Amino acid sequence: MAFGKTLSTIGIAGGGQLGRMMIYRAKKLGFRFAVLDEEGAPAQALADVFIAGSLKDPGALEALAREADVLTYEIEHIATDALEGLRAKGHVIRPEPAALRIIQDKLLQKDLFAAKGIPTAAYFAEENPATADFSGKKFPLVQKARREGYDGRGVRILQGAGDARLPVPSLFEELVDIDKELAVMAARSVDGSFAVYPVVEMSFNARHNICDTVIAPARIDEKTHAAARAMARGVVEALDGVGVFGVELFLDKQGRLLLNEVAPRPHNSGHYTMEACVTCQFEQHVRAVAGLPLGDVSLIRPAVMLNLLGEPGSSGEPFVEGYAEALAIPGASLHLYGKTEVRPFRKMGHCTITADTLDEACAKADYVRSVLKIRGRGDTA
């Protein structure tokens, strides 16, 4: 099937839950999807073409590119050199490999945005943190591995110079006195047009630094809302990005907005858009990379999104406790990712609750959180 000047087959590097949701929300537009990932990945069952292989294998990436009119990705941990080689051969890759290379390295991210005048927490870098002299540094500090960090991994809070540090090249940031952690999904198409979603508020599991709740819209004033959306647009422009980008921000106790990190793909903070917005982030990403007009990002109803994480001590085949009770709640929509093994704090699915008011959505979300648990079959509560 052809679409005039647009594209008919989307290749996705990565077959996790984001790829899975991208397929089932954008299939209605008539696209085919080719996916590269390890055997058994969540998106495998939905893909028109599935290539089993590593995202760091140039041969596997080339096989994916041959199947697709445009190549995109749902995770950052990809062999960027291979993507740049494919682009040089004429394959269309969106977002561009150059943007991915910057985002893969947290120091390059920080340096770019600082050069563009986008405010961030004060930072410095160390190539060998374990042996560096921290005696003159101001604590507390947040250590972030420059590469490969994900879902709370590669992050450590340091209270003093004697604290053990991750033994990898790292970025160190001042610990921001946070009032709220915010996020904005921003989409940019091939022609430079933008669609910026409402600002949302995130809360995190303190033990593992994983987002567990997203509130849409964020409980902030209109001035802050407008400033956050403008900052998100500036971030995507700085990267010359095409696609959907997740832009994470800090709002500190003094009312300052600071850029935290950026994801060049659909993002956990945008899952609520599947039920709460006219055009969800997954369809929007496909529209953007395919050169189609961007969709309406209006919020239809307030929403709360709960990440469904594996319970502490859980392992083995997943068992969803409270499944029927959650589905019985008006406005609750359950998404399970098809992962065959549960582990403690692993993202296994999410549930979005919409309502006429944000207070009502929050109250329903509290109930869903109390009953809906994902454990290993045979685990004891």
LOTORLUM-196217 format. One record per residue (C-alpha): x, y, z; residue in one letter. Coordinates in steps of 0.001 Angstrom, whole numbers, plus 500000, padded with zeros to 6 digits. Each point is the difference from the previous one (the first is absolute). Layout:
XYZA/...
***
This chain:
500000500000500000M/501398503416499087A/499087503388501433F/501015502479497337G/503021501842501337K/499836498274503388T/501250496598501054L/498492496570500319S/502338497877502168T/501449501216503291I/503051498218501385G/500372500108503773I/503360499310501627A/498840498540503287G/497018497811500733G/499188500840503610G/496731501371501311Q/500460503312498180L/500349498236496659G/497032497799500829R/497786503000500776M/501260501895496971M/498830497160497776I/496580499467501510Y/499175503698500115R/501309500899496511A/498808496919498087K/496716501797499369K/501856502350497638L/500806497078497706G/503723499670500655F/501950496758500128R/502614499562502715F/503342498210500015A/501661499514503402V/503521499055501102L/500578498598503475D/500801496831501890E/497674497025499606E/496930500284502227G/499930503807500129A/496562501481500810P/499526501472496489A/500757496735498211Q/496421498758500012A/498744503178498312L/502739500582497434A/499431499302496294D/503696499115499745V/502125499032503006F/503782499763499863I/501617498260502953A/503285501636500851G/501946502584501956S/499512503748499708L/503796500278500023K/500486497639497043D/500571502005496781P/498842497063497887G/496721499698501869A/499376503749499738L/500663499864496263E/497537497117499646A/497396502132501773L/500738503013497803A/499506497905496859R/496475499173501158E/498959503581500729A/499316503281498259D/500997501866503152V/501877498768503044L/499283501235503528T/500711498659503489Y/498363499523503375E/503152499767502102I/503294501887499948E/502420497089500432H/500737499466496300I/503226499877497961A/500025503613498830T/502968499474497668D/497958497379498157A/497016502359499718L/502227502735498608E/501364497525497456G/496467499080498941L/499077503650499662R/503052500538497769A/498689497199497771K/496708501855499551G/497797498441502682H/497614502411501727V/500498500043503782I/497904502203502290R/500947501406502444P/503405500479498381E/502916497908501298P/501809503256500869A/497256500839502531A/500121496479501419L/503790500207500429R/499582503128502141I/497221498514502096I/501921496760500600Q/502613501980501936D/498641502049502903K/503012502332499900L/499480500797496317L/496338500666500805Q/500897502428502772K/502658501787497972D/497665500490497026L/497138501393502035F/502295502220502065A/501394501429496752A/496424500676498831K/499173501867503201G/497592497355501322I/500289499981503823P/501130496813501743T/501400499076503393A/503665500918500477A/502200497086498930Y/503489498676499399F/501397496764498549A/502571497444501136E/501507497327497790E/501208497915502981N/497652500781502906P/501364497281502291A/503425501680500198T/499009503676499578A/500516502436502867D/496613501204501259F/501272501654503159S/499142503515498783G/496603499190498511K/496689501228501347K/497679497172501039F/497533498404499562P/500649499064496366L/498192497788497515V/502296497677498059Q/498707498847496617K/501847497569497757A/500617501832496735R/498789497047497948R/497576497062500310E/498016501252503003G/496318499044499905Y/497029499817502395D/502020501069503028G/503072497921499160R/503273501888499810G/498923502640502551V/501372500507503505R/499460502705502649I/503233501010501737L/499781501636503412Q/503732500514500482G/503473499589498498A/500404496596501608G/496929498409498394D/500625497187497522A/499594501112496377R/499040498153496870L/503301499000498311P/499049501294496538V/500379503331498164P/497349502157501605S/498195503291500209L/499598501571503441F/497181502476500682E/499032502098502960E/497047498455501807L/497083502257499084V/497593501033502757D/497034498637498054I/496439501185500399D/498652497905497095K/501415497771497292E/498305500871496718L/500015498636496466A/498840501133496584V/499574497967496835M/500935502120496974A/499590498914496382A/501726501508496970R/499321498933496432S/502194499958496919V/498784503457498951D/500891501517503393G/496453500224501315S/499477499390503727F/497377498488502271A/500711500282503729V/497935498023502503Y/498824501239503405P/502523500018502828V/499732497039502368V/501189499386503533E/501979496893500943M/500673498263503283S/502731497434500511F/500609496859501971N/502564501325502476A/501773496657500357R/500686499393496323H/499536503452498414N/497370498663497578I/496968502064499049C/496910498407501509D/497292502656499447T/499268502645497363V/497347502678500574I/498547501826496985A/499820502928499991P/502686501012502484A/498818501977503005R/501880503183499074I/498984503516498996D/499510501077496404E/503233501989499893K/502033496940500982T/498023497830497613H/500744502342497088A/503688500273500961A/500380496203500205A/498411499492496594R/502218502699498502A/503092498381501520M/499024496613498556A/499669501522496565R/503400501656500363G/501569496667500948V/498673498242496895V/501059502918497790E/503514499848501493A/500208496352498948L/498421500707496585D/497781497078500956G/497255498297498019V/497588497784501919G/498640500033503534V/502360500967502824F/499512499574503731G/501395503038501816V/500436499624503766E/500202503155502140L/500508501012503616F/497950502767501600L/502005501029503047D/498793501564503242K/500973503463498679Q/497746499549496967G/502831499432497493R/499530497561497128L/503081497886499273L/500471497456497251L/500735496515501318N/500240497543497092E/498597499314496538V/498808496820498271A/499832499969496153P/496898497797499888R/496650499393501667P/500445500109503743H/498489498558503148N/498699503438500977S/497904500071496811G/498117496724500406H/496970501867501358Y/499472501470496497T/498544496696498769M/496787500623501909E/500182503673500912A/501028501828496789C/498544500215496510V/503219498641498442T/502192497744502128C/503790500279500092Q/500480496729498103F/497883500960497010E/501573503454500138Q/503515498563499768H/499066498006496910V/498319503032498448R/503120502085500630A/502610497575498661V/497801499201496969A/499621503669499091G/496257500085500649L/498114502906501602P/500245499931503774L/496870499151501951G/498005501984502538D/501603499803503459V/497048501374501968S/499321498416503379L/496542498424499932I/499766499173503714R/502301500209503016P/501933496792500574A/502312498139502340V/502348497317498676M/501359497319502318L/503031497956499040N/499487496349500891L/503332498835501382L/500938496515501083G/499452499651503737E/503029499697502305P/501205496410500131G/498025498944496908S/501435497727497336S/498913497614497272G/496762499912498023E/497922503165500574P/496716499847501883F/497739503088500069V/498272500383503343E/496930502247500080G/499495499802496220Y/496189499864500078A/499709502565502772E/502071502524498041A/498064499439496776L/496738500622501855A/500993503603500800I/498320502463497583P/502673501807498005G/502755497434500699A/501948498618497016S/502485497190500566L/503030499384497770H/502116496881500531L/503244499793498065Y/500169496273499307G/503228499442501932K/500424496359500919T/502019500498503171E/499377502262502964V/502853501459502056R/499910502457502895P/499227503513498723F/500020498941496346R/497441501910497907K/497337497406499187M/497164502272498890G/498112503132500885H/496486501112500847C/498543503374499024T/496992501377501846I/498027502862498473T/497229501975501680A/498078503273499798D/502317501620502565T/503598499426501010L/498999499426503623D/497638497222498902E/502693498421497810A/502470500109502903C/497510498372502373A/499273497189497540K/503737499560499372A/500605499562503736D/497501497147500034Y/501460498360496905V/503494500236501510R/498768498262503139S/498523496979498183V/502041499550496806L/503288498135500548K/502243497980497703I/501753497096501669R/501606496781498920G/497603497072499831R/500461498161503268G/501481503006501845D/498609500694503438T/498822503540500708A/
***
